[in-house]
Amino acid sequence: MITIVGLGPAGIDEMTVRGARLLEQAGRVIVRTIHHPAAAELAELRPVEACDDLYETAANFDDVYQRIATRVLDAAEEGPVAYAVPGHPLMGERAVALIRREAGRRRVPIELVAAPSFLDALLVGTGLDPFDGGVQVLDARRLPVPLLLGLPTVFVQVDSDLVLAELQGKLLDVLEPTHLLTVVSDAGSDGESVVDVPVAEVDQAAVGPRTSILLRPGAVGLPGLLAVSKRLRTECPWDAKQTHHSLARHLIEEAYELMEAVAGLPAGAPAGEPDVAAYLEVEEELGDVLLQVVFHAMLAAEAGVFDIESVAEQHRRKLVSRHPHVFGVDGGPPIEVDGAPEVSRNWEKIKQAEKQRDSLMDDVPVAMPALARAAKLQRRASSVGFDWDEASDVLAVLRSEVDELAGALENAGAVEHELGDVLFSIANLARHLHVDPEMSLRQSVDRFAARFRAMENMGELSGLPLDELNRRWELAKAEAADTGD
């Protein structure tokens, strides 16, 4: 028999009467740590065994909890044992979860005796009402990604300077440096401390085994964006008059601006040393695109059709269904695939079934830029094996198409057709070289514009002979090469 007893947030007098009586009368008591007021008081009243030695020898916290669970379970093999933990036995006590799981396998009876948790004392000390808009509790050692802060948040187990510094860094990503945090230590005890500290200075606060931090965030991060967008929809005349159709051009414009920012990242990013300035441009443009997504979802919510949460959920389901090599099918094991090409082929097959397409050429928007549409259609055809094996094969086709274009120069009607074939073959070659043709052309256009501006900076261009223009062009190229542009 294992009786798991909560020690409450402070001394024995904060425990339940039944829990205190059980620990005083139990034949054998193991406490997770002696560094807790109730555990220390209990040790003065009767013999207890502490598990603090395991913290000193284990490799990590997971190892600590596993060893604690093993110690308690092994003790139960010899006779009834009481295991006492700080606070409530089901709040943040991973060893308890391990004990319960293994005890079921060993057929060892378990009894849980609840107690007030540190949260009860923290609510008293801070005046926080969890029913007033909600509250979330997060382990500071295991912060989720992304860290969503739309609700008042209690960060628990802020028990070291390292944990505190990592938490501070995450919070400064979304909070102003002057935003106040409430640092609570030893909640419910005589030595309780409740101090408000700016987030930029919280690393100077004293922390210990019983330190938590309360954040009242306001409207920040993604929840904040949703809240601000909703308010603008009702209070801003421009936002109030928008429709799905009136917003469409803004989404296209923002997508192009994002593409331009992405083009400024180093080749191969995120590999290599990050260009922080370039990434900040990408961050800003991603925000503009995200606003468009949020706005359209908000309008759909007004129509009673869907909201941003259902958009995310539908896409999550789509990703799961289209990655059977990762998530399996209908709860089964993942399927085997032979590299990325087979993943792409499976993706197109699954998508064709979902969309109930009659042809792989269906539902590729005609409004897409022509190079991008060409590459997408070629990828579709490649998914069933209709493709060249090597980039060199495509290069030979491109040369052939250029020859056909040269032969059609005297025929105005044929030139447009043959030039289109050349461009289509270029898109195909780019795909085989794993290069985005649209992005590649955009970069070439930018280089041309920069070099032409350099030519203009050398003096007036109008009226100059072609030889001089070419000389300036070569000088501009050389100057760009020297600067790495």
N, C-alpha and C positions, 0 to 999 in steps of 0.2 A: 504494500500500500504506500502510495506517495501522496502526501497532502501538500499542495503548493499554496503558500500563504503570502498575501500582500502585506508589506510593512507600512504602507501609507507614505505620505510625503515627508514626515518628520519623526517625532518621537513616538513611543509606544502609545501615549495617550491619544494620538491621532489615528491609531488603528481601530478596527472594529473590535468590540469586546470579545467576540467569538474567536477571531484570529489571534488576539493576544493570549487568550486562555489556552488555545491549542498549542501554541509555541511553548508556553510555560510548562505544559503537561506532557509534551511529546517525549518519547524515549530518546530520539536522536534528531538533532536539528542541524541542517546545513544552510548557511546563508551565502548568497552570491558574493557579497562584499561586507566587510565589517565597517567600511567607511560610509555609514549611514546612521543617523541618530537612533532610530529604533533598533537596528542591529547591535549597535554599541551598548545600548541600555539592556538589551536582552542578554548580551554576553556577561553583563554584571550580575544577572539573576540566575543564569544556568549555563552549563557548557554548550558551546556552539562550535561548529566547524565552518571556517570561512574558505572561500575559493580564490582569495586574492593572490595566492601563490601561483595560480594558473595564468594570471595576467602577466606575471613576470617572466614566465618561461615559454609561453605560446608564441607562435610566429605572427599571428594576426588575430583580430577579433573573432573571425569565424572559427578559428582553431580553439580560442578560449571557450566559446559557447559550446562547441562540440565536446570538449573535455569536461566542462561543468555537467553537461547532460549525462555523460558517461559515468561521472562520479556519483551522481544522484541515483541513476538507474542501478549501478552496481551495489550501492548501499541498500536499495530496496530489495535486492536479492537476499539480503541478510535479515531483513525485518522492516517494519514500518518506519518511514522517515518523513520528516517535514522539511520542505525546501522553502526558504523565505527570501523574497525579492523585494527591492525598493518599489514603492508605489503600488500600482495595480498589477497583478501577475500577467495580464494579457496586454499590457501596454509597453511596447519596446523591449520585451524580454524574449530574445530569440532563443535562449536556452530552454525556456518554458515550452516553446513550440517544438523544439527537438525532443524534449522529454515526453511530451504528450504523444508525438508521432511514434516514437520507439516503444513507449509503454503500451500502446495499443498492439504493436506487433508481439511484444513479450507477454501480453495479457496481464499486465500489472495495473490494478485499479488506481485511478487518479481522482482526487478531489481538489477542487479549486475554491479557495476562500478569498473573496474580493476584499478590496480596501480602497479608500480614497486615493486618487492618483495625484501626481505632482500638478496635473492640469487643474484639479479642483483648487489647490492652493494658489496656482498662478492666476486663475480667474479672479480669485478674491483680491490678490495683490495688485492686479492691473485694472480691475473693473470691467474686463471684457465680457460681453454677453454673446455666447456662441450662437444664440438663436437670432440675434440681430444682424441678419445678412449672411450668417455662416462664418466658419473658420476652418482653416486647414492646418494639420500638424505634420511637419516634415523632419526627417532625420538629417541633421546638418552634415553627417558623414556620408550620406547617400542622396545627394540632391538630384532631383529629376532633371532631365533635359528634354524640352525647354523648361525653365523655372517660371511657371505661371503664377503671377502674384495679384490676382484680382480680388482675393479675399484676405482678411486679416490672417496672418500666418505665424504659427509658433514653431520655431526651429529648436529641436531638442538635441541633446547630447553634444552641445557646444562645449566640449570638455578639454580642449587643448588650444594653444595659441595657433597651431597649424590649421585646425578645423575652423577657427574663428577667422583667420586670414583668408582662407579659401571662400568662406561664406561672404565676407566683406567684398571680395573681388567680384563675385557673382552679382551681389546687390548693386554695386556701383555701376554695373552695365545698364541698369534700368532706373536707378534712383538718383536724385540729386544728392551731392555730398552732404548737404545740411539736413537731409531727411532724418527724423529721429527714430531710433530703435529703442525698445525697452529691454534692458538686460536684467534678467531675474535669476538670482542665485539663492540656493537653499530655501526654496519656496515653502512656506508653512512652518518653518522652524524659528527659533528665537533669533537666529542670525540672518534672517531673510533680508535680501538686498534687492531693491527695485529702483533702477537708475535709467533715465533717458539719456541716450548718447547719440550724437550725429553719426551717420553711417561712415563718414570719412575718418572718424576718430574711434570707432568701436574697437579697433585692434589694440587700443590702450586699456580696454576694460579687463578686469580680472575674471578669469574663467576657472571652472572646476568641474568635478564629476556631476554636480547638480545645477548646472547653468543652462538656462534656456533664453532665447531671444524672441520677443514679440515684435512683429512688423505690422503696422497699420499702413498699407501701401497707397491707398487712394487709387486713382485711375492710371495705371502704368502698364507697359508691355502690351501683349495682345489683348487681354481683357480691357485695358485702358483704351486701346485703339477702337475696340467695338463700342465702348461707352461713349467716346467722343464722337464717333461717326453717327451714332444714334441721336445724340443731342443736336449735331449739325443738321441732320435731316429735318428736325422740327423747328430749329431756330434760325438757320441760315437760309436766306431767300434763294441763293444759287443752288444749294444742296436740295432744297425742298422741291424744286421744279424738275429735277433730273428724272429721266426714265432710262430703261435698259438701252434703248436705241440712241439716246442723246449721249450716253457715256461710252458707246462703242469706240468712237474715234480716239478717246482718251486712252483706252486700254492699248490700242495699237501704237499710239505715240509713246506711251510709257514703256512698252515692250521694246521699241526701237532704241530708246534711251538706255534701257538696261543692256541691250546688246552692245551698244557703244562702250558702256562702262566695262562689261566683261572683256571686250577686245583690249582694254587697257591692262588686264592682268598678265603677269608673266606667262610665257608658254609653259604648259604642263601644270599650271596651278590646279590644285593646292600643293603639289609637290614642290620642293625647294623652299628657299627663303621667301616668306610672304612679303609682298609689296603692300604695306599697311595703307598708304595713301590711296592706292588703286582699289583696295578692298573697301575702303570707306565710301568710295564712289559707288561701288556695287551695292553696298548696304543701303545707301540712300535711294538708289533706283529700284531695288527690290521692295523697299517700303512703298514707293509710288505704285508699283504693280500690285502689291498686296492690298493697298487701299482700294484699287479697282475691284479686286475679288470680293473684299468685304462689302463694298457698296452694292454690287450686283446681288450678293447674298441677302443684304438688308432689304433691298427692293422685293426680292422673292419672298422674304418673310412677311412683308407687308401684304403680299398677295395670298399668304397662307399656304405656300407651296413647300418651301424649304428654308433653312437658315444655314449659317456658316458651319455649325456643328455637324449638320447632316451632310454638307458638302465634304467635310473632312472624312466622315464615316464612310460615305459612298466611295470615296477614293481609296480609303484604307482597304475596303473589301475588294476593290478592283485590283489593287496591288497584290493582295493575297491570292486571288484567283488566278492572276497572270504569272505568278511565280511558284508553280507546283514543285519546282526543283528545290525550293526553300521551305515552303509551308505544307507540301503534300496536297493530296486531293481528298476532300471529305473526311478529314481526320486521319488519313493514311500517311505512310512515310513519304518523305520527299522522293521525287522521281530522279533517275540518273540522267545527266546531260553531259554532252561532250563539248564543253566550252561555250563561249559567248555566241557563236553563230547559231547553235542549236537553240539557245535561249531565245534569240530573236525570232527564229522560225516558229517556236512554240507560242511565243507572244502573239504573232500574227494569226496563227490558227485559232487561239483562244478568243482573240478579239473579233475575228470573222464570225465565230459562232455566237458571241455575245451580241454583236451588231446585226446578226442575221443578214450579212452581206451576200449578194449574188456573185460579186467579183471582188478580187483583191484591189481592183482599181477604184472601188466605190469609196465614198465619203472622205476623199482627200480634197480639202477646200480649193476651189478654183481661184479664190482670192489670195492664196498664198503667193509669196514671191516665186517667180518661175523656177529659179535655181533650187530653192528649197522644195518646191513641189516635185521637181524632177528627181531629186535625191530620195524623197519619200516614196515615190512610185517605184523607183529602182529597188529600194529596200524591200518593198512588198514583193516584187517579182523575184528577188533573191531568196526570199523565204521558202520558195518551192524549188529552188535550185536553178532558176533561169538567170544565170549570171556568169561572168568571166571568172576564171580561177585566180588570175594574178593581175596586178596593176599594169604589168608590161603588156598583157593582152589588150587591155583597154587603151593603152597608149598607141598600140598599132592601129586600133579602130579609129582613134582620134586623128592620126596621120592620114588615114584613108579619107575621113570626112573632110579634112582640110584640103586634100587634093580635089575632092568633088566640089568643094566651094570654089577653089581656084578655077576649075573648069566651067563654073557657072557664072563667072563674073560678067560675061557679056549678055547674060540672060536675066533681066531684072526680075522676072517672075520666079525664077529658080533660086535666086540668091537668098531670099528670105528663108526658103525651105532649107537650103543647105547650111546656112548660118545657124539655124535652129538646131540642126543635127550636130553641128560642131559644139554648140553650147551644151546640148544634152550629153554629149560624150565627155565634155569637161566635167560636168556634174558627176558623171559616173566614175571618172578617174579620181575626182576628189573623194568620193565615197570609199574607193578602194585604198586610198592613201590615208583614210581616217581623218580627213580635213573637211571642215564645214565650208562648202563653196561660197555661201553667202558671206560668212565671216572673212574668208580669204580675200574675196573681191573687195569687201569693205576696207580691209587693211591696205590693199593696193591703191584704192581710190584715195585713202587718207595720205599715203606716201606721195602720190602724184600731186595732191593739193599742196602738201607741205613743201615739196621741191619747187612747184610753180611759184609759190609765194616767195621762196628764196630767190628765184630768177627775177621776180618783180622788185625785190629789194636791191638788186644790182643796178636798177635804173629802168627807164621807160622801155617797154617792149614793142610798142606799136611802131611799124615802119622798119624794124630791124630785119636784115636778111636771115634766111633760114640757117645759114652757117653760124651766125652769131647766136641765134636762139639755141641751137644745138650745143654750142660751146658753153653757154650759161647753164644749160640743163646738165651737162656733164660736171660743171663746177658745183652745182647744187647737189648732185648725187654724191660727189666726193665729200662735200661738207657734211652731208647726212651720214655717210659711212664713218667719218671721223667721230661723230657724236653718237653713233650706234643707232640712229633713227632709220 
